[in-house]
């Protein structure tokens, strides 16, 4: 009986290895899975079917199967976007690539507001939702039933009672502890709240490695909020164990809000099999000068959109690349792009937490330090609390605020959304924000890990091996 069990297990391992070879995005990943599935199937088979997939099955197929009316609406949307396409401000090459990845152009006539930390972000979101006339689309990876969670819920219930349609998406893994009472109270008021359903479909049934990591709020198709904050008291610095939570969001008013809306509508269709009736008219913001591209990315994309955007931005930068991320675990291609940029004289600054909330990620990040520091890149470790923002400045031409961390999980496994903003005043504000954060950070010194023990250095190397699923 035991012989039969192991024989079947090896057959399943072999079949799974073929699936891995055909479906894994990188050659290194395919080789690793193929070897482990055939040599150690008792461990590798369950691991592969829970953590091993890098493509999200069914999302694209479902999106493409939508009725012709929806496809016609999207074509009209593209035509409207072209009418708002900006030409006044020089587009960097990295931005042109982002346009191709997003499938939509940069659009002008937007107002943007940089929102630094939780109070500014949630005050802005709550004020915006309170002014909603027709509908609110709200999506977060993590939603807690706590003080700020209740404030969001109360605002949504009040608007729902006034006839505003509420559509609320959350990730069921990120929000695993969201209470039934919280959801029921919203539903009783007429709001619709749904999980994203990352395990929907036969190909995703056992997967727990995919996440909808987007934080995306849209009011009436006119205003959108995108950034790093989830809904929880810790994001307002109320958790005494964490202390100050350093994060960044952006408020976008104008035609670019429709890009954030399209991302939500497609996610809602995946989660519910229902189309949303929303306003696709593009309204120019009064006095709007900002040029914005909203780039959704995720494991359902044909290309690795987030990784390609970052890599191309690094490759085309001529003066500086400043990046802030709580997790720094990229692949070799991104590390090589950063090394080459530093060698050609680009000012590379990487801002990461002094202490992460994930010890394995923290250790893995240490494995990249010498490779980058040796060519002149600078690592800053933020010491005034926990840094969670996901931001970037490319030369003086564009700035990014979004949900994607600088790691393989965000590049390949998570659904993310990033606002790329080409507007001089906003970039200047971002620069001042970075400089203030550098002042509250320590610059890592060359050879900082040289005097660490052998066991620490071994742990760092072992942690780096888990980079593909971090």
BELGILIN-V135836 format. One record per pair of residues at least 4 apart in sequence whose C-alpha atoms are under 8 Angstrom apart, sorted by the first residue. I is the first residue (numbers start at 1). J is the second residue. Records with the same first field share a line. If there is no record, write none. Layout:
I: J ; J
This chain:
1: 5
2: 6
3: 7
4: 8
5: 9
6: 10
7: 11
8: 12
9: 13 ; 41 ; 42
10: 14 ; 37 ; 38 ; 41
11: 15
12: 16 ; 41 ; 45
13: 17 ; 37 ; 38 ; 41 ; 44 ; 45
14: 18 ; 34 ; 37 ; 38
15: 19
16: 20 ; 34 ; 37 ; 45 ; 48
17: 21 ; 33 ; 34 ; 35 ; 37 ; 38
18: 22 ; 34
19: 23
20: 24 ; 30 ; 33 ; 34 ; 52 ; 53
21: 30 ; 31 ; 33 ; 34
23: 30 ; 53 ; 54 ; 55
24: 29 ; 30 ; 53 ; 54 ; 55
25: 29 ; 30 ; 54 ; 55
26: 30
27: 31
28: 32
29: 33 ; 468
30: 34
31: 35
32: 36
33: 37 ; 44 ; 48 ; 52
34: 38
35: 39
36: 40 ; 41 ; 44
37: 41 ; 44 ; 45
40: 44
41: 45
42: 46
43: 47
44: 48
45: 49
46: 50
47: 51 ; 52
48: 52 ; 53
49: 53 ; 206 ; 207
50: 206 ; 207 ; 208 ; 209
51: 207 ; 208 ; 209 ; 469
52: 207 ; 209
53: 207 ; 209
54: 299 ; 412 ; 413
55: 299 ; 300 ; 413
56: 203 ; 204 ; 210 ; 299 ; 300
57: 201 ; 203 ; 204 ; 300
58: 62 ; 201 ; 203
59: 63 ; 270 ; 300
60: 64 ; 300 ; 301
61: 65
62: 66 ; 270
63: 266 ; 269 ; 270
66: 70 ; 71
67: 71
68: 72
69: 73
70: 74
71: 75
72: 76
73: 77
74: 78
75: 79
76: 80
77: 81 ; 280
78: 82 ; 104
79: 83
80: 84 ; 282
81: 85 ; 104 ; 105 ; 107 ; 255 ; 282
82: 105 ; 107
84: 107 ; 108 ; 109 ; 255
85: 105 ; 106 ; 107 ; 108
86: 106 ; 107 ; 108 ; 291
89: 422 ; 423
90: 397
91: 95 ; 96 ; 397 ; 422
92: 96 ; 397 ; 398
93: 97 ; 313 ; 316
94: 98 ; 309 ; 312 ; 313 ; 316
95: 99 ; 313 ; 398 ; 420
96: 100
97: 101 ; 309 ; 312
98: 102 ; 293 ; 295 ; 309
99: 103 ; 104 ; 105 ; 106 ; 293
100: 104 ; 105
101: 295 ; 303 ; 305 ; 309
102: 294 ; 295 ; 296 ; 297 ; 305
104: 293
105: 293
106: 256 ; 291 ; 292 ; 293
107: 255 ; 256 ; 291 ; 292 ; 293
108: 255 ; 256 ; 288 ; 289 ; 290 ; 291 ; 292
109: 254 ; 255 ; 284 ; 285 ; 286 ; 287 ; 288 ; 289 ; 290 ; 291
110: 252 ; 253 ; 254 ; 255 ; 256 ; 284 ; 285 ; 287 ; 288 ; 289 ; 290 ; 291 ; 292
111: 252 ; 253 ; 254 ; 285 ; 286 ; 287 ; 288 ; 289 ; 290
112: 250 ; 251 ; 252 ; 253 ; 290 ; 426
113: 250 ; 251 ; 252 ; 426
114: 248 ; 249 ; 250 ; 251 ; 426 ; 429 ; 430
115: 120 ; 121 ; 248 ; 249 ; 250 ; 251
116: 120 ; 121 ; 246 ; 247 ; 248 ; 249
117: 121 ; 235 ; 236 ; 245 ; 246 ; 247 ; 248 ; 249
118: 122 ; 229 ; 235 ; 236 ; 237 ; 245 ; 246 ; 247 ; 248
119: 123 ; 236
120: 124
121: 125 ; 229 ; 248 ; 249 ; 250
122: 126
123: 127
124: 128 ; 251
125: 129 ; 217 ; 225
126: 130 ; 152 ; 155
127: 131
128: 132 ; 219 ; 223
129: 136 ; 155 ; 156 ; 159 ; 219
130: 155 ; 159
132: 136 ; 159 ; 164 ; 219 ; 220
133: 164 ; 220
134: 163 ; 164 ; 165 ; 219 ; 220
135: 164 ; 165 ; 166 ; 167 ; 219 ; 220 ; 278
136: 164 ; 165 ; 166 ; 167 ; 217 ; 218 ; 219 ; 220
137: 166 ; 167 ; 168 ; 216 ; 217 ; 218 ; 219 ; 261 ; 264
138: 166 ; 167 ; 168 ; 169 ; 215 ; 216 ; 217 ; 218
139: 168 ; 169 ; 170 ; 214 ; 215 ; 216 ; 217 ; 264
140: 169 ; 170 ; 171 ; 213 ; 214 ; 215 ; 216 ; 230 ; 231
141: 170 ; 171 ; 174 ; 175 ; 211 ; 212 ; 213 ; 214 ; 215 ; 230
142: 170 ; 171 ; 174 ; 175 ; 230 ; 231 ; 232
143: 149 ; 170 ; 174 ; 175 ; 178 ; 230 ; 231 ; 232
144: 149 ; 175 ; 177 ; 178 ; 231 ; 232 ; 233
145: 149 ; 150 ; 178 ; 179 ; 182 ; 232
146: 150 ; 232 ; 233
147: 151 ; 232 ; 233
148: 152 ; 231 ; 232 ; 233
149: 153 ; 231 ; 232 ; 233
150: 154
151: 155
152: 156
153: 157 ; 182 ; 186
154: 158
155: 159
156: 160 ; 166 ; 186 ; 191
157: 161 ; 186 ; 189 ; 190 ; 191
158: 162
159: 163 ; 164 ; 165
160: 164 ; 165 ; 166 ; 189 ; 190 ; 191
161: 189 ; 190
165: 190 ; 191
166: 190 ; 191 ; 192
167: 191 ; 192 ; 193
168: 191 ; 192 ; 193 ; 194
169: 193 ; 194 ; 195 ; 196 ; 268
170: 174 ; 175 ; 193 ; 194 ; 195 ; 196 ; 212
171: 175 ; 176 ; 195 ; 196 ; 197 ; 198 ; 211 ; 212 ; 213
172: 176 ; 195 ; 196 ; 197 ; 198
173: 208 ; 211
174: 211
178: 182 ; 183
179: 183
180: 184
181: 185
182: 186
183: 187 ; 193
184: 188
185: 189
186: 190 ; 191 ; 192 ; 193
187: 191 ; 192 ; 193
194: 271 ; 272
195: 271
196: 212 ; 267 ; 268 ; 270 ; 271
197: 270 ; 271
198: 204 ; 207 ; 208 ; 210 ; 211 ; 212
199: 204 ; 205 ; 206 ; 207 ; 208
200: 204 ; 205
201: 205
209: 413 ; 469
210: 299 ; 413 ; 414 ; 415
211: 413 ; 414 ; 415
212: 414 ; 415 ; 416
213: 403 ; 404 ; 414 ; 415 ; 416
214: 403 ; 415 ; 416 ; 417
215: 225 ; 226 ; 227 ; 228 ; 229 ; 230 ; 403 ; 417
216: 224 ; 225 ; 226 ; 227 ; 260 ; 264 ; 417
217: 224 ; 225 ; 226
218: 222 ; 223 ; 224 ; 225 ; 257 ; 260 ; 261
219: 223 ; 224
220: 278 ; 279
221: 257 ; 258 ; 261 ; 278 ; 279 ; 280 ; 281 ; 282
222: 253 ; 254 ; 255 ; 257 ; 258 ; 282 ; 283
223: 251 ; 252 ; 253 ; 254 ; 257
224: 251 ; 252 ; 253 ; 257 ; 260 ; 261
225: 249 ; 250 ; 251 ; 252
226: 249 ; 250 ; 251 ; 401 ; 402 ; 403 ; 417 ; 418 ; 419
227: 248 ; 249 ; 250 ; 389 ; 390 ; 401 ; 402 ; 403 ; 418
228: 247 ; 248 ; 249 ; 388 ; 389 ; 390 ; 401 ; 402 ; 403
229: 235 ; 247 ; 248 ; 249 ; 389
230: 235
231: 235
232: 236
233: 237 ; 238 ; 239
234: 238 ; 239 ; 242 ; 243 ; 245
235: 245 ; 246 ; 247
236: 244 ; 245
237: 242 ; 243 ; 244 ; 245
238: 243 ; 244
239: 243
242: 385 ; 386
243: 385 ; 386
244: 384 ; 385 ; 386
245: 385 ; 386 ; 387 ; 388
246: 385 ; 386 ; 387 ; 388 ; 389
247: 387 ; 388 ; 389 ; 390
248: 388 ; 389 ; 390 ; 391 ; 401
249: 401 ; 402
250: 401
252: 256 ; 257
253: 257 ; 285
254: 282 ; 283 ; 284 ; 285 ; 288
255: 259 ; 282 ; 283 ; 284 ; 285
256: 260 ; 292 ; 293 ; 294
257: 261 ; 294
258: 262 ; 280 ; 282
259: 263 ; 293 ; 294 ; 295
260: 264 ; 294 ; 296 ; 417
261: 265
262: 266
263: 267 ; 296
264: 268
265: 269 ; 275 ; 276
266: 270
267: 271
268: 272 ; 273 ; 274 ; 275 ; 276
269: 273 ; 274 ; 275 ; 276
284: 288
289: 423
290: 421 ; 422 ; 423
291: 421 ; 422 ; 423
292: 419 ; 420 ; 421 ; 422
293: 419 ; 420 ; 421
294: 417 ; 418 ; 419 ; 420
295: 417 ; 418 ; 419 ; 420
296: 415 ; 416 ; 417 ; 418
297: 301 ; 304 ; 305 ; 306 ; 414 ; 415 ; 416 ; 417
298: 304 ; 305 ; 306 ; 410 ; 411 ; 412 ; 413 ; 414 ; 415 ; 416
299: 304 ; 412 ; 413 ; 414 ; 415
301: 305
303: 308
304: 308 ; 411 ; 412
305: 309 ; 411
306: 310 ; 404 ; 410 ; 411 ; 412
307: 311 ; 334 ; 411 ; 412
308: 312
309: 313
310: 314 ; 334
311: 315 ; 333 ; 334 ; 337
312: 316
313: 317 ; 394
314: 321 ; 337 ; 338 ; 341 ; 394
315: 337 ; 338 ; 340 ; 341
317: 321 ; 341 ; 346 ; 394 ; 395
318: 341 ; 345 ; 346 ; 395
319: 345 ; 346 ; 347 ; 394 ; 395
320: 346 ; 347 ; 348 ; 393 ; 394 ; 395
321: 346 ; 347 ; 348 ; 349 ; 392 ; 393 ; 394 ; 395
322: 347 ; 348 ; 349 ; 350 ; 351 ; 392 ; 393 ; 394
323: 349 ; 350 ; 351 ; 390 ; 391 ; 392 ; 393
324: 350 ; 351 ; 352 ; 389 ; 390 ; 391 ; 392
325: 350 ; 351 ; 352 ; 353 ; 387 ; 388 ; 389 ; 390 ; 391 ; 405 ; 406
326: 352 ; 353 ; 356 ; 387 ; 388 ; 389 ; 390 ; 405 ; 406
327: 352 ; 356 ; 361 ; 362 ; 365 ; 405 ; 406 ; 407
328: 352 ; 361 ; 364 ; 365 ; 405 ; 406 ; 407
329: 361 ; 364 ; 365 ; 406 ; 407 ; 408 ; 464 ; 467 ; 470
330: 334 ; 335 ; 406 ; 407 ; 408 ; 467
331: 335 ; 407 ; 408 ; 467 ; 468
332: 336
333: 337
334: 338
335: 339 ; 368 ; 372
336: 340
337: 341
338: 342 ; 348 ; 372 ; 377
339: 343 ; 371 ; 372 ; 375 ; 377
340: 344
341: 345 ; 346 ; 348
342: 346 ; 347 ; 348 ; 375 ; 376 ; 377
343: 375 ; 376
347: 377
348: 376 ; 377 ; 378
349: 377 ; 378 ; 379 ; 380
350: 377 ; 378 ; 379 ; 380
351: 379 ; 380 ; 381 ; 382 ; 438
352: 379 ; 380 ; 381 ; 382 ; 387
353: 381 ; 382 ; 383 ; 386 ; 387 ; 388
354: 381 ; 382 ; 383 ; 386 ; 441
355: 362 ; 383 ; 386
356: 361 ; 362 ; 386
358: 362
359: 363
360: 364 ; 463
361: 365 ; 463 ; 470
362: 366
363: 367 ; 459 ; 460 ; 463 ; 464
364: 368 ; 460 ; 461 ; 462 ; 463 ; 464 ; 465 ; 467
365: 369 ; 464
366: 460
367: 460 ; 461 ; 464
368: 372
369: 373 ; 379
370: 374 ; 446 ; 447
371: 375
372: 376 ; 377 ; 378
373: 377 ; 378 ; 379 ; 446
374: 446
378: 443 ; 444
379: 443 ; 444
380: 438 ; 441 ; 442 ; 443 ; 444
381: 441 ; 442 ; 443 ; 444
382: 386 ; 387 ; 437 ; 438 ; 440 ; 441 ; 442
383: 440 ; 441 ; 442
384: 440 ; 441
389: 403
390: 401 ; 402 ; 403 ; 404 ; 405 ; 406
391: 399 ; 400 ; 401 ; 402
392: 399 ; 400 ; 401
393: 397 ; 398 ; 399 ; 400 ; 427 ; 430 ; 431
394: 398 ; 399
396: 424 ; 427
397: 422 ; 423 ; 424 ; 427
398: 420 ; 421 ; 422 ; 423 ; 427
399: 420 ; 421 ; 422 ; 426 ; 427 ; 430
400: 418 ; 419 ; 420 ; 421
401: 418 ; 419 ; 420
402: 416 ; 417 ; 418 ; 419
403: 416 ; 417 ; 418
404: 410 ; 411 ; 416 ; 417 ; 418
405: 409 ; 410 ; 411
406: 410 ; 411
407: 411 ; 467 ; 470
408: 412 ; 413 ; 467 ; 468 ; 469 ; 470
409: 413 ; 414 ; 468 ; 469 ; 470
410: 414 ; 415 ; 416
413: 469
421: 426 ; 427
422: 426 ; 427
423: 427
424: 428
425: 429
426: 430
427: 431
428: 432
429: 433
430: 434
431: 435
432: 436
433: 437
434: 438
435: 439
436: 440
437: 441
438: 442
444: 448
447: 451
452: 456 ; 457
453: 457
454: 458
455: 459
456: 460
457: 461
458: 462
459: 463
460: 464
461: 465
462: 466
463: 467
466: 470
